[in-house]
Amino acid sequence: MIRMWVGKGEEIIKPCYFTGNEEPYEKYLIIFTDIAAKYAKQLLSDVELKEECTYVRQAFIGEYRGEEIYVLNPYFGSPASVFALEIAIARGGKEFLVVGEAGAIKEGVTIGDVILPAWALREEGTSYHYMPPEYIPKPSKRLFDALEKEVKHQIGRKRIKIFKGGIWTTDAPFRETEDKLRDYSSRGILGVEMEASALMSVASFRGVELAVALAVSDELYKEEWNPGFGSKKLKRTEKLLVKAALETLISF
């Protein structure tokens, strides 16, 4: 059997081969839903839509309080989101905030709440090409602390709970089994999604700043799955996270 390992040689295909002749951009917001994309366009001025390409659903640039922000909306999953992140880094990206959704696996974390991942469990394959198996992905501490402060400011006295802890990143959304939920939630993991551990790993590997904020979209720990996609609670929280991310990017 051939064993997979992290290669140490020079990359054959480099991210810079896909950057084109665009000018460099340092600050990026990465989002995954139409809710976040539409709200980001509302908050930004002088929005310039970029051409569609194979690795993102859409991309656009705009100004937020005088700062240029590049917004990427990749397809779901670690390979697609890492492809987009790698090219953004090659284009000059230095600070990345990710706003996404997650399913709650810990009792008490409900639809419309916020999860701020402080570390991640890797059940995706992409990060293992960057970091060894024992590596535990974490966000950039400085950017995470700034994001947490701004999220708390945006949430204010609204009835939205903020949780900080572990996140489970999977490649198999239909293999979130009951035994795993019980085990992982007992270890301090709050939710499950499909990109965070890979994005954190690549950011660390490339030496850039990245942190993640997630709106809880569904609950997996009840007797039956409880989806909240499209709910008013989720939409409100996701919009607040987009605003918090933009405020954090311009002040960082």
C-alpha positions in Angstrom: 0.0 0.0 0.0 1.3 3.5 -0.9 1.4 5.8 2.1 0.4 9.5 1.7 2.9 12.0 3.1 3.4 15.8 3.1 5.8 16.5 0.2 8.8 18.7 0.9 9.9 19.2 -2.7 9.1 22.2 -4.9 5.5 22.5 -6.1 5.1 21.6 -9.8 1.9 23.6 -10.3 2.1 26.9 -8.5 -0.9 29.1 -7.4 0.7 32.1 -9.2 0.1 30.4 -12.5 -3.7 31.2 -12.0 -3.5 34.8 -10.8 -3.4 36.5 -14.2 -2.4 40.2 -14.3 -4.6 41.5 -11.5 -3.3 44.0 -9.1 -2.6 42.7 -5.6 -5.2 42.8 -2.9 -4.4 42.2 0.8 -7.8 42.0 2.5 -10.3 39.2 1.7 -13.7 38.1 2.9 -14.6 34.5 2.0 -18.2 33.6 2.1 -20.3 30.5 1.0 -23.9 31.5 0.9 -26.2 33.8 -1.2 -27.3 35.4 2.0 -23.7 36.6 2.8 -23.0 37.5 -0.8 -26.0 39.7 -1.2 -25.4 41.5 2.1 -21.7 42.1 1.3 -22.7 43.7 -2.0 -25.1 46.0 0.0 -22.4 47.0 2.4 -19.7 47.6 -0.2 -19.6 50.6 -2.5 -18.3 50.7 -6.1 -18.7 47.0 -6.4 -16.8 45.4 -9.4 -17.9 41.9 -10.4 -15.1 39.7 -11.5 -15.3 37.2 -14.3 -16.7 33.8 -13.4 -14.1 31.0 -13.1 -14.0 27.4 -12.3 -13.0 27.6 -8.7 -15.5 30.1 -7.3 -19.2 30.7 -7.7 -18.6 34.5 -7.8 -16.1 37.1 -6.8 -16.3 40.8 -6.5 -14.3 43.8 -5.2 -15.7 46.8 -3.4 -14.9 49.5 -0.9 -15.8 49.4 2.7 -15.2 52.7 4.6 -12.4 53.5 2.2 -10.7 50.1 2.2 -10.8 47.8 -0.8 -12.1 44.3 0.1 -12.0 41.3 -2.2 -14.9 39.0 -1.7 -14.7 35.3 -2.7 -17.6 32.9 -2.9 -16.1 29.5 -3.5 -17.9 26.3 -4.0 -18.5 24.1 -0.9 -15.8 21.8 0.4 -12.2 22.0 1.3 -10.6 21.4 -2.1 -12.5 24.2 -3.8 -12.1 26.7 -1.0 -8.4 26.0 -0.7 -8.0 26.4 -4.4 -9.5 29.9 -4.1 -7.5 30.7 -0.9 -4.2 29.6 -2.6 -4.8 31.9 -5.6 -5.8 34.8 -3.3 -2.6 34.4 -1.3 -0.6 34.3 -4.5 -2.3 37.5 -5.6 -1.1 39.2 -2.4 -3.7 38.4 0.1 -2.6 38.7 3.7 -5.7 38.9 5.9 -8.7 36.5 5.4 -11.9 36.4 7.3 -14.3 33.5 6.5 -18.0 33.6 7.2 -19.9 30.4 6.8 -22.6 28.1 8.3 -22.3 25.1 10.5 -24.5 22.4 11.9 -24.6 22.3 15.7 -23.6 19.0 17.4 -23.5 20.2 21.0 -26.7 20.5 23.0 -27.6 24.2 23.7 -26.1 25.5 20.5 -29.1 26.5 18.4 -30.0 27.9 15.0 -29.0 31.5 14.7 -26.2 31.2 17.3 -22.5 32.0 16.5 -19.6 29.5 16.6 -16.1 31.0 16.6 -13.7 28.1 15.9 -10.6 28.2 18.1 -9.4 24.8 16.7 -10.5 22.2 14.3 -10.8 18.4 13.9 -9.6 17.4 10.5 -11.9 14.9 8.7 -11.1 16.4 5.3 -8.3 15.3 3.0 -6.9 18.6 1.7 -5.1 19.7 4.8 -3.0 16.5 5.0 -1.1 17.7 1.9 0.0 20.8 3.9 0.4 19.7 7.5 1.3 16.4 9.2 -1.5 14.2 10.7 -0.9 15.3 14.3 -1.3 19.0 13.5 -4.3 20.8 15.1 -5.5 23.7 12.9 -6.1 27.0 14.7 -6.9 30.5 13.5 -4.5 33.4 13.6 -4.7 34.5 17.2 -4.5 38.3 16.6 -7.2 38.2 13.9 -9.3 35.8 15.9 -9.2 38.1 18.9 -10.1 41.1 16.8 -13.0 39.2 15.1 -14.3 37.9 18.4 -14.3 41.5 19.9 -16.2 42.8 16.8 -18.7 40.0 16.7 -19.6 40.7 20.4 -19.9 44.4 19.5 -22.2 43.6 16.5 -24.3 41.1 18.4 -24.7 43.5 21.4 -27.8 42.7 23.3 -29.5 40.7 20.6 -30.6 37.3 21.6 -27.8 35.5 19.9 -25.4 33.3 21.8 -21.7 33.2 20.9 -19.8 30.0 21.4 -16.0 29.5 21.2 -14.5 26.1 20.8 -13.8 23.2 18.4 -15.2 22.7 14.9 -15.4 19.4 13.0 -14.6 19.7 9.3 -15.8 16.8 7.1 -15.7 15.8 3.5 -18.8 13.6 3.9 -21.9 15.5 4.9 -24.0 12.3 4.9 -21.7 10.4 7.2 -22.2 12.5 10.4 -23.2 9.6 12.5 -24.8 9.5 16.0 -21.7 7.9 17.6 -19.4 10.6 16.2 -21.7 13.4 17.3 -21.7 12.1 20.9 -18.0 11.5 21.0 -17.0 14.8 19.4 -19.4 17.0 21.3 -18.0 15.5 24.6 -14.5 16.7 23.5 -15.6 20.4 23.1 -16.5 20.4 19.5 -19.5 22.6 18.8 -20.4 22.1 15.2 -19.7 20.6 11.8 -19.0 22.1 8.4 -16.8 21.5 5.4 -13.9 24.0 5.0 -12.5 25.5 8.3 -9.8 23.0 9.1 -8.4 23.1 5.6 -8.4 26.9 5.4 -6.7 27.3 8.7 -4.1 24.7 7.8 -3.3 26.4 4.5 -3.2 29.9 6.1 -0.7 28.6 8.6 1.4 26.9 6.0 1.5 30.0 3.8 2.1 32.4 6.7 -1.1 34.6 6.4 -3.8 35.6 8.8 -7.1 33.8 8.8 -10.0 33.4 11.2 -13.5 31.9 10.8 -17.0 32.9 12.1 -19.9 30.5 11.6 -23.7 31.0 11.9 -25.5 27.9 13.1 -27.8 26.7 10.3 -29.1 23.4 11.7 -29.1 21.1 14.7 -27.9 17.6 14.5 -28.1 16.5 18.2 -31.9 16.2 18.6 -33.9 13.1 17.9 -34.5 14.3 14.4 -32.4 16.6 12.3 -33.6 20.2 12.6 -32.7 22.3 9.6 -32.9 26.1 9.8 -31.7 27.1 6.3 -33.5 30.2 5.1 -34.8 31.0 8.6 -35.0 34.6 9.8 -32.7 33.8 12.7 -30.0 32.4 10.4 -30.2 35.3 8.0 -30.0 37.9 10.7 -26.9 36.2 12.3 -25.1 35.7 9.0 -25.6 39.4 8.1 -24.2 40.4 11.5 -21.2 38.2 10.9 -20.5 39.7 7.4 -20.7 43.2 9.0 -18.4 42.1 11.8 -15.9 40.6 9.4 -15.7 43.8 7.2 -15.3 46.0 10.3 -12.5 43.7 11.5 -10.7 43.7 8.2 -10.5 47.4 7.9 -9.3 47.9 11.4 -6.8 45.1 11.5 
